[in-house]
Amino acid sequence: SLRETIARLQGAFPDHFMHAFACKAGSIASVLRLVRDAGMGCEAASPGELALAEAAAFAPERIVFDSPAKSRAEIAQALGRGMTLNIDNFQELARVDAWMARNPGCGSTIGIRVNPQVGGGRIAAMSTATDTSKFGIGLEDPGIRAAILDAYRQRPWLTAIHAHVGSQGCPLELIGQGIARTVALAQEINAAGAQVTTVDIGGGLPVNFASDAM
């Protein structure tokens, strides 16, 4: 059952992890309430999903908003209510800068989504860590690593970093490579004087399409 699966997940990664259920994986009110009551957070990748997460009464600090194209109004909504926010690109970073300048003391966890560019899996449409993926900031693109380091040095409120290799069709080895590159970047950021305290690992374990077994 879903409850049993959540319990296994929480047992495998206890204490210092917050597990967030992707709203798009089950955007039904009763399902969202079930995973909320089981102690999970909720990841919302669109304004509609964000509305569903709020309607299901997830605490704001347990909602992760990482739409890849956030408007100024959506950024203000998320940060004004204390949600976690993942910034998808430098243009969006500028919008967050403007909001933060008007609202010092924001309590949200805020990070940048990087694309670790480790390659794609078997399903191209669900692979988000290719060199040309439109999601996140390409870590290996010319000059980008230095720009990311500068962004964190200049903004003490950037305390998280996010990466998502793919939803399905990505082997565990590829997912692990993406996580390793992201953690290495977080360590480099911290060595340069900033403080990343949260690493947000997007995506779930791949489904076994060849069998009914999990």
NORRA-V896636 format. One record per backbone hydrogen bond with DSSP energy under -1.0 kcal/mol. NH is the residue of the N-H (numbers start at 0). CO is the residue of the C=O. If there is no record, write none. Layout:
nh:co
NH:CO
NH:CO
This chain:
nh:co
4:0
5:1
6:2
7:3
8:4
9:5
10:6
11:7
12:8
15:13
20:40
22:42
24:21
25:22
27:25
31:27
32:28
33:29
34:30
35:31
36:32
37:33
38:35
39:34
40:18
41:61
42:20
43:63
49:45
50:46
51:47
52:48
53:49
54:50
55:51
56:53
57:52
61:58
62:59
63:41
64:83
65:43
74:70
75:71
76:72
77:73
78:74
79:75
80:76
82:77
83:62
84:108
85:64
86:110
92:88
93:89
94:90
95:91
96:92
97:93
98:94
99:95
100:96
102:98
110:84
112:86
113:161
114:136
118:128
121:168
125:122
126:123
127:164
132:129
136:112
138:114
140:137
143:140
146:142
147:143
148:144
149:145
150:146
151:147
152:148
153:149
157:154
158:109
158:156
159:109
160:197
161:111
162:199
166:125
174:170
175:171
176:172
177:173
178:174
179:175
180:176
181:177
182:178
183:179
184:180
185:181
186:182
187:183
188:184
189:185
190:186
191:187
192:189
193:188
196:158
197:158
199:160
201:162
208:206
210:207
